[in-house]
């Protein structure tokens, strides 16, 4: 697309997702992802109801009356968006492709973080790291992220979530809020995810299309693997073919749910023909309790 069309698309996404972040997600994001660290601020005299665990015994002994330590929440956070740009994301049978939904969700989260004065970083990945945008603040930074998501052309069409998580660990030393946006048509990332989730606040958002769940019976069909480019004939009239496909798909969905649950990370699934707003809001409200 040319520059004019790109800017028009960026503006359209900004208007939609900024409205969502301002009026729907902003407060939920803040209450869900408060500053996790606490820094020492001052000491003051003990008051009825104060937590005795915060008593500063050295100051208390010096003045012969109880004093407590006062802490302040570390408010500045870093949001890292890990976004799958592999070939399977360029699929959709409803009004939008999976990668279009991913772009909108990423923009909504980025503007919510911006409203909270947090830094936002991005990792675009396939089976390799396609692009790394270091965390930074500001509207222009968020708009750059949206532009990249709209026009970026990956070198590879395959997926390797474990490699992306390893790269994230290497470039991110402080605790961060992490959203992994993918269809999670991959496996063997469970152990790496467990390591990452011990230090960081991780959420997986699985984007999928209703017609990925089952193959309809439409006879002999030529299909293409979006990640390998391979063309092959599939006999969709065969019950065995449809059963094997469903079993493989359900295995990957179950792997996603199991991996995130056992690592202690959050997870939700959004279908391309349904509103991601309701899913995200429900997740934020549950996490914020």
TABELJO-V334731 format. One line per field, one symbol per residue. phi: phi as a letter, one per 20 degrees, with the letter a starting at -180 (. if undefined). A space follows every 50 residues. Layout:
phi->???
This chain:
phi->.fgffffffgffffffffffffdcegffffffdfgeecdfdadbffcgof fffefeffffffdmbfccedddffefdceddddfdffffecrdeecffff fgfffffffffffffemeecccceccebeebcdggbdoffffffffgfff dfdffddecbfffffffggfeceefcecdddaelebbmdgffffffffdd edcddedbdgeefcefecnfceccffednfdbecefffffffffffffff fffffgffffffeneebbccefecfffffffffgfffff
